[in-house]
């Protein structure tokens, strides 16, 4: 009986977490779309004017050396990097921890961020900044939000979270990875690929999504570590 009750409790816990994850994703998406609508309609004319002015100012500071730096930083936000690295991380943790939970966390982070980008670019088209775009071949109306920034924040954010949760001794070694998304922001602005609000939106919604999943998917592990740290050491 106790085993059945335990299984039933686990099932309810998982179902509850799944519902909360879906609701959180929908809420974040709603906020992103609402902000995108604001920016792309007359109510956002002031934001648009500021973004365009900033883009022109940045473009006026371009040099051959900075062009190369921007190209390198942009690579850290390429989709292919996430598609290669994230499955490796997921499988490695699955095998090491003998648990599907960290792999599920990785899948939800990457899939959720990809979903935000796809829906937002489809429903809220926004023209790229009115400057020469150094990253050629981009869809002209997919400025909002920034896929590169979202991807970079998701990948390096999940690496930091997973290290803090499962390999705490190495946490300070990976924390500097938090600077990479900021580098991608600078690169995309420099290349004229996105407005400032496009990049900041991606930083915010991806960070929010990471936080939600950390609490709902990895929260049990975090709570266990905290309670264990507060317990007296056995003698």
Secondary structure, DSSP 8 states (H G I E B T S, - for coil): -HHHHHHHHHHHHHHHHHHHHHHHHHHHHHHHHHHHHHHHSGGGHHHHHHHHHHHHHHHTT--HHHHHHHHHHHHTT-HHHHHHHHHHHHHHHHHHHT-SHHHHHHHHHHHHHHHHHHHHHHHS-B---SS--SSTT--TTB-SS-HHHHHHHHHHHHHHHHHHHH-GGGHHHHGGGHHHHHHHHHHHHHTTSS-HHHHHHHHHHHHHHHHHHHHHHSHHHHHHHHHHHHS----
